[in-house]
């Protein structure tokens, strides 16, 4: 039986809404930077997430147009 917080369950819920889940490596680094109160690292990782998210959504939009 799957727990509520398993990545596959989270991905399936988010994929149905058109949202992109945060990769685990990015989540881990964000938590570490936040825990260490490293504002510069938090900002950098946040910028990485927005770049990743917009690139992924652009790629998915263009692939859906081809079908």
C-alpha positions as CSV (number, residue, x, y, z in Angstrom):
1,X,0.0,0.0,0.0
2,X,1.3,3.4,-1.0
3,X,1.6,6.2,1.6
4,X,0.1,9.6,0.8
5,X,3.5,11.3,0.4
6,X,5.1,8.9,-2.1
7,X,6.6,10.7,-5.1
8,X,4.6,8.7,-7.7
9,X,1.3,9.6,-6.0
10,X,2.3,13.3,-5.8
11,X,3.4,13.3,-9.4
12,X,0.1,11.7,-10.5
13,X,-2.0,14.3,-8.6
14,X,0.1,17.2,-10.0
15,X,0.3,15.8,-13.6
16,X,-3.5,15.7,-13.7
17,X,-3.6,19.4,-12.9
18,X,-0.8,20.3,-15.4
19,X,1.7,21.2,-12.6
20,X,5.3,20.0,-12.6
21,X,6.6,18.5,-9.4
22,X,9.8,19.7,-7.8
23,X,12.6,17.3,-8.5
24,X,13.9,15.6,-5.3
25,X,17.5,16.8,-5.7
26,X,16.2,20.4,-5.9
27,X,13.9,20.0,-2.9
28,X,16.8,18.5,-0.8
29,X,19.1,21.4,-1.7
30,X,16.4,24.0,-1.0
31,X,15.8,22.4,2.4
32,X,19.5,22.4,3.2
33,X,19.9,26.1,2.1
34,X,16.9,27.1,4.1
35,X,18.1,25.2,7.2
36,X,21.5,26.8,7.0
37,X,19.9,30.3,6.4
38,X,21.8,30.7,3.2
39,X,19.7,33.3,1.4
40,X,22.0,33.5,-1.7
41,X,21.6,29.7,-2.2
42,X,17.9,29.8,-1.7
43,X,17.5,32.6,-4.3
44,X,19.7,30.7,-6.8
45,X,17.8,27.5,-6.4
46,X,14.5,29.3,-6.6
47,X,15.7,30.8,-9.9
48,X,16.7,27.3,-11.1
49,X,13.2,26.0,-10.2
50,X,11.5,28.8,-12.2
51,X,13.8,28.2,-15.2
52,X,13.3,24.4,-15.0
53,X,9.5,24.8,-14.7
54,X,9.1,27.2,-17.6
55,X,11.4,25.1,-19.9
56,X,9.4,22.0,-19.0
57,X,6.0,23.6,-19.5
58,X,7.2,25.1,-22.9
59,X,8.4,21.7,-24.0
60,X,5.2,20.0,-23.0
61,X,3.1,22.7,-24.7
62,X,5.0,22.4,-28.0
63,X,4.8,18.6,-27.9
64,X,1.0,18.7,-27.4
65,X,0.7,21.0,-30.5
66,X,2.4,18.4,-32.6
67,X,-0.1,15.7,-31.8
